[in-house]
């Protein structure tokens, strides 16, 4: 390791690898220092960059992207370009992978040419075709399933799936397509992200913790009503204003049939606690929940009494 030549600098001594090293400071990185390759977030990239064109062509819309070629390299496509697929297989189906790449002949790369390229990696026909491997240094944009019956990319059975990840500036919130893509990223503590479905997360102790409220409910014993549960991160709150339909007098830690739903149960070192009272003070009870969701009831309640219920606990 060494202190690299600065960019820009009066000496003009920085080579391409010095410049790429300097550009790392502008690009989001994971906890291990890997840069966030992908496409910049725009209205178009959110809806899909790759679509069917004329005949056996696929069209790639304009985009800006960051790829990794021994450091970040920025690629820009300023208009729609077309790439041509091979004819449909004679039997079964295949999956083609559409990629972009910055070719380089200089070491440590060993490409046959220099310059940017949009390429199609043609898959192998099969009853259950698999996605071909992404070439080294390339960024996969989409995969396309092509059945033997296809005569063009608009034929029935041709399926496009956008694959490209989204890049981000250093320190910015990240965007992931799915839970699988999110979980494959090693976050640094405090890093934030969101999914395309809008759910937001923040990293804590190397794991993603949800920042989006999720709602569920649990049925109140001795009632036909439900207690509302809201989870944000590891915190669950419970609230309800319900009518009791049965009597229980001085119940002492009695097991009930109702259970707290999975995902809202207390962690192993805590306990769910919900308290219910009415205005007269005649109704006063506690509902305790355990990590397996089972609950016990302790206290007093009477039929047709309106009861306010509240609670808060930590989930696993």
Buried (B, 14 or more C-beta within 10 A) or exposed (E): EEEBBEBEEEEEEBEBBBBBBBBBEEBBBBEEEEBBBBBBBBEEBEEBBBBBBEEBBBBBBBBBBBBBBBBBBBBEBEEEBEBEBEEBBEEEBBBBBBBBBBBBEEEEBEBEEEEEBBBBBBBEBEEEBEBBEBBEBBBBBBBBBBBBEBEBBEBEEBEBEBBBBBBBEEEBBBBBBEEEBBEEBBBEEEBBBBBEEEBBBBBBEEEBEBBBEBEBBBBBBBBEBBBBBBBEBBEBBBBBEBEBBEEBEEBEEEEBEBBBEEBBBBEEEBEBBBBBBBEEEEBBBBBBBBBEBBBBBBBBBBEEBEBBBBBEBBBE
